[in-house]
Amino acid sequence: MDQSLRHIGIELQRTLDERRTYPRYTFEVSVTVYAKRAGRIPGQTTDLSETGVSAILVAELLIGEPVELEFELPLGLVRVRALVRNRNIFRYGFEFTDPAMEEKIKKSLGLLTMLDC
């Protein structure tokens, strides 16, 4: 059963059986991935949490590969280090590895939520 809350530009996705530590928010913006092996890869984010992001990319990255992600948040452009955690065809899941950027992302998610009240 889906219990969705709509916010400005994002949608809180929670299901009763979801076991994630942090909720995911639908968040669709352009992203650029910088990988040593594949170079500069343009893509589109699909969702965002305090600790990671998912994106659609037409490229091949390896699970565990370190990358840098660059995308726009309400508090400005961020460039954050991350690891490739999973892949499903063209959709990749990235885990942030820079705690300072996680805080900026957390504040941006909070700002979007507060603006909707």
N, C-alpha and C positions, 0 to 999 in steps of 0.2 A: 504494500500500500504506500503510495507516494504522498508525503506531507510537504508540499512545496510552498515556499515563501518567496514572493517576487520582490526584488530590489532594483534600484536604478542600474540597468545594464547587466545585472547578475541575477541568478536564481539559485537560492539555497536548495541543494538536493539532499534530502534525507529520506532514507527508507527505514522501516522498522528493523530490518535485519542487517543494516549497514553497520560495520564494525570499525569504521575509520576513526582515528584519533581526532582529526580535524575535518570539518565539513568541506565539501567541494562546492565551488560557485561556478556557474556557467559564466565564462569570461572569454569573449571572442575578440581578439585583437591580433594584429600582425606581430610576428615574432621572427627574429633572426637567430639562428643557431650557428655557433662557431665551433667547429670540431677540427682537431688536428688532421685527422685522416681524410675527412670529406670536405673540409673548407667551410665556406659561408653558405648556409642553407636557409632560404626564406620559408616561412610557414605561417600557420594560423593556430592560435591557442583555442582550446575547446573548454577547458575548465581550470580553475585555480584554487589552491588551498594555501594555508600558511606555510606549508613545507614542500610544496611541489606544484607542477603544472603539467597539463597534457596538451599536446599539439599535433596537428596534422602536418606531416612533412613528406615530400617526394624525394626521399633519400634513404640510404641504408646506414644506420648507426648500430653499434654493437651494445648489447646489454652490459652495463658496468662502465661504459666509455665516459670519460669526463668531457664536459662541454661548457660553453658559456652561452647564456640566453640573454637576448636583449628585447625588451618590450616596454610598452607605455602603461603606466599605472596612473591613477588620479593624482598621486603625489609626484609624478614625473617619470622620466625614462629610467629604467633600471637595467643594469647588466649584472647578472648573477651567475656564479658557478653552480653547476649541477652535475648529477650522474644520470645516465640513461638507466631507468629501473625496469621498464617493460615496453613491449611493442606488440601491437595487433595490426598487422598489415601496414598502413601508413600512419597510424596513431601511436605516438610515443608518450610514455610517462616519464617525467623527470623529477628527481628529488633534489631540492636545493641543498647546497653544502656550505653556504655562507650565512651564518647566524645573523649577521648585521643586516643582510638583505631580507631575511625572513621577517624581521621586525618591521621594516618598511612596508612589506607586503601585508602584514597583519594590520598595520595602521591604515593602509589603503582600503582593505576589505571593510574595516570598521567605519571608515569615512563614507563609503558607498552605502552601507547599512544605515548609518545615521541620517544621511541625506534623504532617505526614503520615508523617514518617520514624519 
